[in-house]
Amino acid sequence: MVATPPRGPLGPRSFPARTRMAVLAGRAVSEVSRRAHLGGGSSVGGKVTLALDPRALEVLAAGQAVALVSGTNGKTTTTRLLAAALSTKGAVRTNSAGANLVSGLVSTLSDPEGSTFAVLEVDEGLLPTAVDALRPAVVTLLNLSRDQLDRIGEVRLHAESWRRALVRAPDATVVANVDDPLVAWAAGTAVKVMWVGTGQQWRSDAAACPACGGRIVWGDDADGGASWSCTSCEFARPRPDLWLEGDDLVMIGGRRLSISLQLPGWCNLANACMAAAGAVSLGADAEAAVAAMGEVGTVAGRYQVLDVGDVKVRILLAKNPAGWAETLRLIRPAPMPVVVGINSRVADGRDPSWLWDVAFEQLRGRLVIATGERGRDLAVRLAYADVEHRFVADYHQAVGAAGAADIDLAANYTSFQDARKALAPAGAHG
């Protein structure tokens, strides 16, 4: 199941003239955007490159082993961990800051420095396009759950599109989470699969069998998590090739490696388990890969601790009910107050009704400061959850209103970005 990397990267001069000119134009526009403080420049630069050469994505990926990472939750962190793991074997380029649409992928691959590996986070809706264009050596499938239903749609549609795309990638090794029935079904058409047991705890979006519509039932299993099977057909949890057991990565044959991360919580151990499998499938030494992942501190600002006046603020990101289930476990216990920020822009999903699917009752026994553009919607949800709360619109004032010297701030996607911009020192947003 080990994918063989290509012999070496193509240098910039190996690209066709049209691609070279498109890349140079894209880089120039990106630089102007950055200097004008209009954003990071990745998106607009990639769009310019694609406008001048529609085949740029495919051309730029040639000559390196491409590893794609997709799923609803954990993409950015797993991408960062996989890039660290593969850096033990060769030069890596990656979009681990999260530019995961076509334009962002193009910008990442336009980097003039050569690399052996390209580790790319890919939006779950874009994955089939990326598989067709990039011909990846590895495709890592994390999970599927409800997220921005107004933009992304029903999760089973993604499982179906993934399943069709993997038929077209017979040379790819698919690293698949056996504890998500939707992922296991999507990976069922792949020629080469490395099954990984993460012990996934969110099950609400896989109650029905994706194969026949029957009921999925869960039970205990000895190999890294709970077993599951359909009551109406033969679809059932595959036997994992490696799995998470406590803080250990366990492989068939009994090899056991302790995972020691700076990143907190079970969810990041699960991300590391998936990343380790991806690295091993590309020929990395498992022990070296696990050690390298332990050097990763923060990921695109997640888990960063900011000094805001006399208050230390640890910032956490959660984007959907499954993500919030994990983030609520990471929030430090009562009576420590917490600030929770909610927006509903396009990147968040316009419909905030998902707030009612999150168990905010777990925040009882402490003061919660609701903030963000939809902070008042959150305040209503907290009132029904019988959680003491206040609404404060400004992020600085919200931190002060918590009334403690050490707090957690949890926010959904654009609220997280707003909070970092408002609270972090100048130049600390990378």
For each residue, the residues with C-beta under 8 A, 3 or more apart:
1: 173 192 193 194 241 281
2: 173 280 281 282 283
3: 65 137 138 171 172 173 281 282 283
4: 137 283
5: 64 65 90 116 117 137 282 283
6: 63 64 65
7:
8: 63 114 116
9: 63 64 91 114 115 116
10: 14 15 62 63 64 114
11: 14 114
12: 15 20 23 112
13: 20
14: 10 11 63
15: 10 12 19 20 23 59 60
16: 19 20 59
17: 20 21
18: 21 22 52 53
19: 15 16 22 23 53 55 56 59 60
20: 12 13 15 16 17 23 24
21: 17 18 24 25 52 53
22: 18 19 25 26 48 49 50 51 52 53 56
23: 12 15 19 20 26 27 49 56 60 110
24: 20 21 27 28
25: 21 22 28 29 48 49 52
26: 22 23 29 30 45 46 47 48 49 52 106 107 110
27: 23 24 30 31 45 110
28: 24 25 31 32
29: 25 26 32 33 41 44 45 48
30: 26 27 33 34 40 41 42 44 45 107
31: 27 28 34 35 41
32: 28 29 35 36 41
33: 29 30 36 38 39 40 41 44 45
34: 30 31 37 38 39 40 41
35: 31 32
36: 32 33
37: 34
38: 33 34 41 44
39: 33 34 42 43 44
40: 30 33 34 43 97 99
41: 29 30 31 32 33 34 38 44 45 107
42: 30 39 45 46 95 97 99 103 104 107 108
43: 39 40 46 47 99 101 103 104 107
44: 29 30 33 38 39 41 47 48 103
45: 26 27 29 30 33 41 42 48 49 103 106 107 110
46: 26 42 43 49 50 99 102 103 104 105 106 107 110
47: 26 43 44 50 51 103
48: 22 25 26 29 44 45 51 52
49: 22 23 25 26 45 46 52 53 56 103 106 107 110
50: 22 46 47 53 54 56 57 102 103 106
51: 22 47 48 54
52: 18 21 22 25 26 48 49 56
53: 18 19 21 22 49 50 56 59
54: 50 51
55: 19 58 59
56: 19 22 23 49 50 52 53 59 60 106 110
57: 50 60 61 102 105 106 109 133 134
58: 55 61 62 133 134
59: 15 16 19 53 55 56 62
60: 15 19 23 56 57 106 109 110
61: 57 58 64 66 109 118 133 134 135
62: 10 58 59
63: 6 8 9 10 14
64: 5 6 9 10 61 93 115 116 117 118
65: 3 5 6 116 117 118 137 138 282
66: 61 117 118 120 134 135 136 137 138
67: 82 86 117 118 119 120 136 137 138 139 140 278 282
68: 120 122 127 130 131 134 136 138 139 140
69: 75 78 79 82 119 120 121 122 140 142 278
70: 75 121 122 123 124 126 127 130 139 140 141 142 162
71: 74 75 78 124 140 141 142 143 144 177 183
72: 124 142 143 144 145 146 147 155 320 322 323
73: 142 143 145 147 267 319 320 322 323 326
74: 71 77 78 142 143 267 270 271 274
75: 69 70 71 78 79 98 100 121 122 142
76: 79 80 96 97 98 121 299 300 302
77: 74 80 81 263 268 271 299 302
78: 69 71 74 75 81 82 121 140 142 271 274 275
79: 69 75 76 82 83 94 95 96 119 120 121
80: 76 77 83 84 94 96 296 299 300
81: 77 78 84 85 271 272 275 293 296
82: 67 69 78 79 85 86 119 140 275 278 279
83: 79 80 86 87 92 94 96 117 119
84: 80 81 87 275 292 293 295 296
85: 81 82 88 275 276 278 279 284 288 289 290 292 293
86: 67 82 83 89 90 92 117 119 279 282 284 289
87: 83 84 90 91 92 292
88: 85 279 284 285 288 289 291 292
89: 86 116 117 279 282 283 284 285
90: 5 86 87 115 116 117
91: 9 87 113 114 115 116 117
92: 83 86 87 115 116 117 118 119
93: 64 108 109 111 113 115 117 118 119
94: 79 80 83 108 118 119 120 121
95: 42 79 98 99 100 104 105 107 108 120 121
96: 76 79 80 83 119 121 299 300
97: 40 42 76 300 430
98: 75 76 95 104 121 300
99: 40 42 43 46 95 103 104 105 107 108 121
100: 75 95 104 105 120 121 122 123 126
101: 43 104 105 123 126
102: 46 50 57 105 106 126 129 130
103: 42 43 44 45 46 47 49 50 99 106 107
104: 42 43 46 95 98 99 100 101 107 108
105: 46 57 95 99 100 101 102 108 109 120 122 130 134
106: 26 45 46 49 50 56 57 60 102 103 109 110
107: 26 30 41 42 43 45 46 49 95 99 103 104 110
108: 42 93 94 95 99 104 105 111 118 120
109: 57 60 61 93 105 106 118
110: 23 26 27 45 46 49 56 60 106 107
111: 93 108 115
112: 12
113: 91 93
114: 8 9 10 11 91
115: 9 64 90 91 92 93 111 118
116: 5 8 9 64 65 89 90 91 92
117: 5 64 65 66 67 83 86 89 90 91 92 93 282
118: 61 64 65 66 67 92 93 94 108 109 115 134
119: 67 69 79 82 83 86 92 93 94 96
120: 66 67 68 69 79 94 95 100 105 108 130 134
121: 69 70 75 76 78 79 94 95 96 98 99 100
122: 68 69 70 75 100 105 126 127 130
123: 70 100 101 126 127
124: 70 71 72 127 144 152 158 162
125: 152 153 158 161
126: 70 100 101 102 122 123 129 130
127: 68 70 122 123 124 130 131 139 158 161 162 165
128: 131 132 161 162 164 165
129: 102 126 132 133
130: 68 70 102 105 120 122 126 127 133 134 136
131: 68 127 128 134 135 136 139 165 166 168 169 172
132: 128 129 135 165 168
133: 57 58 61 129 130
134: 57 58 61 66 68 105 118 120 130 131
135: 61 66 131 132 169 171 172
136: 66 67 68 130 131 139 169 172
137: 3 4 5 65 66 67 171 172 173 281 282
138: 3 65 66 67 68 172 173 174 175 278 281 282
139: 67 68 70 127 131 136 166 169 172 173 174 175 190
140: 67 68 69 70 71 78 82 174 175 274 275 277 278
141: 70 71 162 174 175 176 177 183 186 187
142: 69 70 71 72 73 74 75 78 177 180 183 271 274
143: 71 72 73 74 177 180 182 183 200 202 322
144: 71 72 124 155 158 159 180 182 183 186 205 206
145: 72 73 155 202 204 205 320 321 322
146: 72 149 155 205 320 321 322 354 357
147: 72 73 152 155 319 320 322 349
148: 151 152 320 347 348 349
149: 146 152 153 154 349 351
150: 349 350 351
151: 148 346 349 350
152: 124 125 147 148 149 158 349
153: 125 149 157 158
154: 149 157
155: 72 144 145 146 147 158 159 182 205
156: 159 160 182 210
157: 153 154 160 161
158: 124 125 127 144 152 153 155 161 162 182 186
159: 144 155 156 162 163 182 183 185 186 210
160: 156 157 163 164 186 210
161: 125 127 128 157 158 164 165
162: 70 124 127 128 141 158 159 165 166 186 187
163: 159 160 166 167 185 186 187 188 189
164: 128 160 161 167 168 189
165: 127 128 131 132 161 162 168 169
166: 131 139 162 163 169 172 174 186 187 189 190
167: 163 164 170 189
168: 131 132 164 165
169: 131 135 136 139 165 166 172 174 190
170: 167 191
171: 3 135 137 191
172: 3 131 135 136 137 138 139 166 169 190 191 192
173: 1 2 3 137 138 139 192 193 194 281
174: 138 139 140 141 166 169 187 190 192 193 194
175: 138 139 140 141 193 194 196 274 277 278 281
176: 141 183 184 186 187 190 193 194 195 196
177: 71 141 142 143 180 183 184 196 197 198 200 274
178: 183 184 195 196 197 198 225 237 238 239 240
179: 197 198 199 200 224 225 226 228 237
180: 142 143 144 177 183 184 200 206
181: 184 185 206 209 210 216 228 235 237
182: 143 144 155 156 158 159 185 186 205 206 210
183: 71 141 142 143 144 159 176 177 178 180 186 187
184: 176 177 178 180 181 187 188 195 235 237 238
185: 159 163 181 182 188 210 211 235
186: 141 144 158 159 160 162 163 166 176 182 183 189 210
187: 141 162 163 166 174 176 183 184 190 193
188: 163 184 185
189: 163 164 166 167 186
190: 139 166 169 172 174 176 187 193
191: 170 171 172
192: 1 172 173 174
193: 1 173 174 175 176 187 190 238
194: 1 173 174 175 176 241 242 277 280 281
195: 176 178 184 238 239 240 241
196: 175 176 177 178 240 241 242 243 273 274 277
197: 177 178 179 223 224 225 240 242 243 244 273
198: 177 178 179 224 225 243 244 270 273 274
199: 179 224 225 226 243 244 266 270
200: 143 177 179 180 203 225 270
201: 266 325 326
202: 143 145 205 321 322 325 326
203: 200 206 207 218
204: 145 207 321 322 357
205: 144 145 146 155 182 202 322
206: 144 180 181 182 203 210 216 228
207: 203 204 215 216
208: 213 214 215 216
209: 181 212 213 214 215 216 230 232 233 235
210: 156 159 160 181 182 185 186 206 235
211: 185 214 230 233 235
212: 209 230 232 233 235
213: 208 209 232
214: 208 209 211 230 231 232 233
215: 207 208 209 230 231 232
216: 181 206 207 208 209 228 229 230 231
217: 228 229 230 231
218: 203 226 227 228
219: 226 227 228 229
220: 226 227
221: 224 225 226 227 237
222:
223: 197 239 240 243
224: 179 197 198 199 221 240 243 244 245 250
225: 178 179 197 198 199 200 221 243 244
226: 179 199 218 219 220 221
227: 218 219 220 221 236 237
228: 179 181 206 216 217 218 219 236 237
229: 216 217 219 235 236 237
230: 209 211 212 214 215 216 217 233 234 235 236
231: 214 215 216 217
232: 209 212 213 214 215
233: 209 211 212 214 230
234: 230
235: 181 184 185 209 210 211 212 229 230
236: 227 228 229 230
237: 178 179 181 184 221 227 228 229
238: 178 184 193 195
239: 178 195 223
240: 178 195 196 197 223 224 243 252
241: 1 194 195 196 251 252 277
242: 194 196 197 249 250 251 252 273 276 277 280
243: 196 197 198 199 223 224 225 240 249 250 273
244: 197 198 199 224 225 248 249 250 259 269 270 273
245: 224 248 249 250 256
246:
247: 258 259 260 269
248: 244 245 256 257 258 259
249: 242 243 244 245 256 257 258 259 272 273 276 286 290
250: 224 242 243 244 245 254 255 256
251: 241 242 254 255 256 286
252: 240 241 242
253:
254: 250 251
255: 250 251 286
256: 245 248 249 250 251
257: 248 249 276 286 287 290
258: 247 248 249 290
259: 244 247 248 249 269 272 273 276 290 293 294
260: 247 294
261: 264 268 269 272 293 294 296
262: 294 295 296 297
263: 77 268 271 272 296 297 298 299 302 303
264: 261 268 303 330
265: 268 269 326 329 330
266: 199 201 269 270 326 329
267: 73 74 270 271 326 330
268: 77 261 263 264 265 271 272
269: 244 247 259 261 265 266 272 273
270: 74 198 199 200 244 266 267 273 274
271: 74 77 78 81 142 263 267 268 274 275
272: 81 249 259 261 263 268 269 275 276 290 293
273: 196 197 198 242 243 244 249 259 269 270 276 277
274: 74 78 140 142 175 177 196 198 270 271 277 278
275: 78 81 82 84 85 140 271 272 278 279 289 293
276: 85 242 249 257 259 272 273 279 280 286 289 290 293
277: 140 175 194 196 241 242 273 274 280 281
278: 67 69 82 85 138 140 175 274 275 281 282
279: 82 85 86 88 89 275 276 282 284 286 289
280: 2 194 242 276 277 283 284 286 289
281: 1 2 3 137 138 173 175 194 277 278
282: 2 3 5 65 67 86 89 117 137 138 278 279
283: 2 3 4 5 89 280
284: 85 86 88 89 279 280 288 289
285: 88 89 288 289
286: 249 251 255 257 276 279 280 289 290
287: 257 290 291
288: 85 88 284 285 291 292
289: 85 86 88 275 276 279 280 284 285 286 292 293
290: 85 249 257 258 259 272 276 286 287 293 294
291: 88 287 288 294 295
292: 84 85 87 88 288 289 295
293: 81 84 85 259 261 272 275 276 289 290 296
294: 259 260 261 262 290 291
295: 84 262 291 292
296: 80 81 84 261 262 263 293 299
297: 262 263 303
298: 263 301 302 303 304
299: 76 77 80 96 263 296 302 303
300: 76 80 96 97 98
301: 298 304 315 317 416 420 424 429
302: 76 77 263 298 299 315 316 317
303: 263 264 297 298 299 314 315 316
304: 298 301 314 315 420 424
305: 312 313 314 315
306: 312 313 314 315 420 423 424 425 428
307: 311 312 313
308: 311 312 313 396 399 423
309: 399 400
310: 405
311: 307 308 399 400 402 404 405 406 407
312: 305 306 307 308 405 406 407
313: 305 306 307 308 339 399 407 408 409 423
314: 303 304 305 306 407 408 409
315: 301 302 303 304 305 306 408 409 410 411 416 419 420 423
316: 302 303 327 330 331 408 409 410 411
317: 301 302 323 327 410 411 412 413 416
318: 323 324 326 327 410 411 412
319: 73 147 323 348 412 413
320: 72 73 145 146 147 148 323 324 349 354
321: 145 146 202 204 324 325 354 357 358
322: 72 73 143 145 146 147 202 204 205 325 326
323: 72 73 317 318 319 320 326 327
324: 318 320 321 327 328 358 410
325: 201 202 321 322 328 329 358 359
326: 73 201 202 265 266 267 318 322 323 329 330
327: 316 317 318 323 324 330 331 410
328: 324 325 331 358 359 360 362 363 410
329: 265 266 325 326
330: 264 265 267 316 326 327 408
331: 316 327 328 338 363 408 410
332: 336 408
333: 336
334: 363 364 365 366
335: 365 366
336: 332 333 366 404 406 407 408
337: 366 367 368 369 402 403 404 407
338: 331 363 366 367 368 369 402 407 408 409 410
339: 313 368 369 371 395 398 399 402 407 408 409 410
340: 363 368 369 370 371 378 409 410 411
341: 371 372 375 395 398 409 410 411 412 415 416 418 419
342: 348 352 355 370 371 372 373 374 375 377 378 411 412 415
343: 348 372 373 374 411 412 413 414 415 418
344: 348 349 350 351 352 373 374 377
345: 348 350 373 414
346: 151 349 350
347: 148 413 414
348: 148 319 342 343 344 345 412 413 414 415
349: 147 148 149 150 151 152 320 344 346 352 354
350: 150 151 344 345 346
351: 149 150 344 354
352: 342 344 349 355 374 377
353: 356
354: 146 320 321 349 351 357 358
355: 342 352 358 360 377 378 381
356: 353 381
357: 146 204 321 354
358: 321 324 325 328 354 355 381
359: 325 328 362
360: 328 355 363 368 381 382 385 387
361: 364 385 386 387
362: 328 359
363: 328 331 334 338 340 360 366 368 382 385 387
364: 334 361 385 386 387 388
365: 334 335
366: 334 335 336 337 338 363 387 388
367: 337 338 388 389 390 402 403
368: 337 338 339 340 360 363 382 387 388 389 390
369: 337 338 339 340 389 390 391 392 398 399 401 402
370: 340 342 375 376 378 379 382 389 390 391 392
371: 339 340 341 342 375 391 392 393 394 395 398 415
372: 341 342 343 375 378 411 412 415 418
373: 342 343 344 345 415
374: 342 343 344 352 377 378
375: 341 342 370 371 372 378 379 391 392 393
376: 370 379 380 391
377: 342 344 352 355 374 380 381
378: 340 342 355 370 372 374 375 381 382 391
379: 370 375 376 382 383 389 390 391
380: 376 377 383 384
381: 355 356 358 360 377 378 384 385
382: 360 363 368 370 378 379 385 387 389
383: 379 380 386 387 389
384: 380 381
385: 360 361 363 364 381 382
386: 361 364 383
387: 360 361 363 364 366 368 382 383
388: 364 366 367 368
389: 367 368 369 370 379 382 383
390: 367 368 369 370 379 401
391: 369 370 371 375 376 378 379
392: 369 370 371 375 397 398 401
393: 371 375 397 398
394: 371 397 398 422
395: 339 341 371 398 399 418 419 422 423
396: 308 399 400 422 423
397: 392 393 394 400 401
398: 339 341 369 371 392 393 394 395 401 402 409
399: 308 309 311 313 339 369 395 396 402 407 409 423
400: 309 311 396 397 403
401: 369 390 392 397 398
402: 311 337 338 339 367 369 398 399 407
403: 337 367 400
404: 311 336 337 407
405: 310 311 312
406: 311 312 336
407: 311 312 313 314 336 337 338 339 399 402 404
408: 313 314 315 316 330 331 332 336 338 339
409: 313 314 315 316 338 339 340 341 398 399 419 423
410: 315 316 317 318 324 327 328 331 338 339 340 341
411: 315 316 317 318 340 341 342 343 372 415 416 418 419
412: 317 318 319 341 342 343 348 372 415 416
413: 317 319 343 347 348 416 417
414: 343 345 347 348 417 418
415: 341 342 343 348 371 372 373 411 412 418 419
416: 301 315 317 341 411 412 413 419 420
417: 413 414 420 421
418: 341 343 372 395 411 414 415 421 422
419: 315 341 395 409 411 415 416 422 423
420: 301 304 306 315 416 417 423 424 429
421: 417 418 424 429
422: 394 395 396 418 419
423: 306 308 313 315 395 396 399 409 419 420
424: 301 304 306 420 421 428 429
425: 306 428
426:
427: 430
428: 306 424 425
429: 301 420 421 424
430: 97 427
